[in-house]
Amino acid sequence: MTSRADRRAFVRFLAASPLLAPLALSGCADDDGDESLAAALDRMGTYGEPDQELGEVIESADRALDVFDMRVTAQRTLPPAHYGYIATGVDGDVTLRANRTAFDGWQIRPHRLVGVDKVSTATTVLGVEMETPIIISPTGSQRAFHADGELATARAAKAQKHTMMLSTVSTTSVEDVAAAREAPIWYQLYPTSRWDITERLLARAEGAGCPVVVLTVDLPVSSNRLSLTRFIKRDRRDCTQCHAGGKDAYGGGNTTFARKPMFDGITMADADFNTPALTWSFVDRLRAATRMKVVVKGILTGEDAQRCIDHGASGIVVSNHGGRAEESGRGTIESLPEVVRAVRGRVPVILDSGIRRGTDVFKALALGADAVGIGRPYLWGLGAFGQPGVEKVLQILRAELRTTMALAGTRSIAEIGPSSVVRG
Ligand SMILES: Cc1cc2nc3c(=O)[nH]c(=O)nc-3n(C[C@H](O)[C@H](O)[C@H](O)COP(=O)(O)O)c2cc1C
């Protein structure tokens, strides 16, 4: 059996290896550590991502070959705790991995000699004309990844003409992000334990011109983000300047409200971010309280899709929060067919969680999604290079989708259908 000293020596050898140089991070091979080799290697960068998707460190955004080059570059650039906040799944990260591997369970059926000299990715979702079905999913705390935070993302979305959803726990206000995007953005809503806070957020989102409110329903309680905890443990910085409670106060509980401009001027002392008592009646209440279209995010079953429609939702996001909510072990692409069957075209269906390549977008559209959302890929671009990084990620995914469509003999989004894929 290998001794602990041998294991540490081996990890140090690997860390020094030019092969793994792109993954090397300070503190990843602790001399005083007490961890298994597998855990140490995981710390070096393979959390949640299959090995073939590791990417390479790049010097500038334009050098990225795929979104994974952004991932490893962001890991190099960001402090471990902040990168860990992006990377983490829950428990053993099984669902996080399933979001990727489940796409391999579907294969593309190309049609030949179609005449693909003109390919259009244009589509319309919820009355919004889009040049691409790739939407920016909401993610919180973007200034933890780049000083320009949500403004960089909004400017990239504008430059590349993508629809953007803004998180409740953004580090930039909805007014400023809408101004930077120079077009309507969709507002993502986390309910809190106090309805007056919801009313205030809705009023600000409406005032900023948001046509859609995206209600996220997959986190009634805090989820168990173990990989985040492991990344935080190896972050050597003093975090108390930004996180009042230090390292114990990352990414959860009421610290979520701290330094979040949408909560400025609201007394949060008795407010709770967790809302375990929430039921479907909240959707009714929300609909009655706003002019915005209500979309429900976090739906994974046909039964719940039907309930969304029963409660008047205008759209559904099939999402498991990027593997950050329950550890179901099921990739979202596996949930999509039952949701699409239940919805029967009555409202648009958007899928997110695990989209990393144009082929993933294509498969989701073939299985009935009207659009897809991306989370981590644009955050990697943001963390690595700010706005140019986000722009490059959007360009890559759009170009990959267009190439996939042409090679599969599909000239428009409408032509991508059930005959475009087969179960592998
Ligand atoms: C760092 C991070 C922060 C997130 N913050 C939010 C949020 O504030 N609200 C929300 O509805 N979803 C949030 N999500 C989930 C995303 O909207 C989206 O569902 C998920 O990232 C899609 O999976 P992907 O990262 O594999 O593309 C977050 C995801 C990440 C990675």
The ligand as an SDF file (V2000), in Angstrom:
LIG
                    3D

 31 33  0  0  0  0  0  0  0  0999 V2000
  -21.9630   30.2810   -9.9780 C   0  0  0  0  0  0  0  0  0  0  0  0
  -23.4010   30.0160  -10.2930 C   0  0  0  0  0  0  0  0  0  0  0  0
  -24.3600   30.8620   -9.7580 C   0  0  0  0  0  0  0  0  0  0  0  0
  -25.7150   30.6290  -10.0390 C   0  0  0  0  0  0  0  0  0  0  0  0
  -26.6500   31.5090   -9.5540 N   0  0  0  0  0  0  0  0  0  0  0  0
  -27.9530   31.3300   -9.8720 C   0  0  0  0  0  0  0  0  0  0  0  0
  -28.9220   32.2810   -9.4520 C   0  0  0  0  0  0  0  0  0  0  0  0
  -28.6190   33.2610   -8.7860 O   0  0  0  0  0  0  0  0  0  0  0  0
  -30.2180   32.0500   -9.8030 N   0  0  0  0  0  0  0  0  0  0  0  0
  -30.5960   30.9600  -10.5450 C   0  0  0  0  0  0  0  0  0  0  0  0
  -31.7780   30.7890  -10.8450 O   0  0  0  0  0  0  0  0  0  0  0  0
  -29.6740   30.0550  -10.9760 N   0  0  0  0  0  0  0  0  0  0  0  0
  -28.3800   30.2330  -10.6650 C   0  0  0  0  0  0  0  0  0  0  0  0
  -27.4500   29.3500  -11.1370 N   0  0  0  0  0  0  0  0  0  0  0  0
  -27.8760   28.2550  -12.0380 C   0  0  0  0  0  0  0  0  0  0  0  0
  -27.8620   28.7460  -13.4960 C   0  0  0  0  0  0  0  0  0  0  0  0
  -28.8800   29.6520  -13.7440 O   0  0  0  0  0  0  0  0  0  0  0  0
  -28.0550   27.5770  -14.4660 C   0  0  0  0  0  0  0  0  0  0  0  0
  -29.2430   26.8940  -14.1400 O   0  0  0  0  0  0  0  0  0  0  0  0
  -26.8750   26.6060  -14.4700 C   0  0  0  0  0  0  0  0  0  0  0  0
  -25.6510   27.2640  -14.2790 O   0  0  0  0  0  0  0  0  0  0  0  0
  -26.8580   25.8650  -15.7950 C   0  0  0  0  0  0  0  0  0  0  0  0
  -25.9060   24.8670  -15.7670 O   0  0  0  0  0  0  0  0  0  0  0  0
  -24.4330   25.0150  -16.3820 P   0  0  0  0  0  0  0  0  0  0  0  0
  -23.6610   25.8580  -15.4240 O   0  0  0  0  0  0  0  0  0  0  0  0
  -23.9750   23.6200  -16.4290 O   0  0  0  0  0  0  0  0  0  0  0  0
  -24.5540   25.6570  -17.7480 O   0  0  0  0  0  0  0  0  0  0  0  0
  -26.1050   29.5420  -10.8610 C   0  0  0  0  0  0  0  0  0  0  0  0
  -25.1160   28.7080  -11.3870 C   0  0  0  0  0  0  0  0  0  0  0  0
  -23.7820   28.9490  -11.1260 C   0  0  0  0  0  0  0  0  0  0  0  0
  -22.7440   28.0520  -11.7490 C   0  0  0  0  0  0  0  0  0  0  0  0
  1  2  1  0
  2  3  1  0
  2 30  2  0
  3  4  2  0
  4  5  1  0
  4 28  1  0
  5  6  2  0
  6  7  1  0
  6 13  1  0
  7  8  2  0
  7  9  1  0
  9 10  1  0
 10 11  2  0
 10 12  1  0
 12 13  2  0
 13 14  1  0
 14 15  1  0
 14 28  1  0
 15 16  1  0
 16 17  1  0
 16 18  1  0
 18 19  1  0
 18 20  1  0
 20 21  1  0
 20 22  1  0
 22 23  1  0
 23 24  1  0
 24 25  2  0
 24 26  1  0
 24 27  1  0
 28 29  2  0
 29 30  1  0
 30 31  1  0
M  END
$$$$
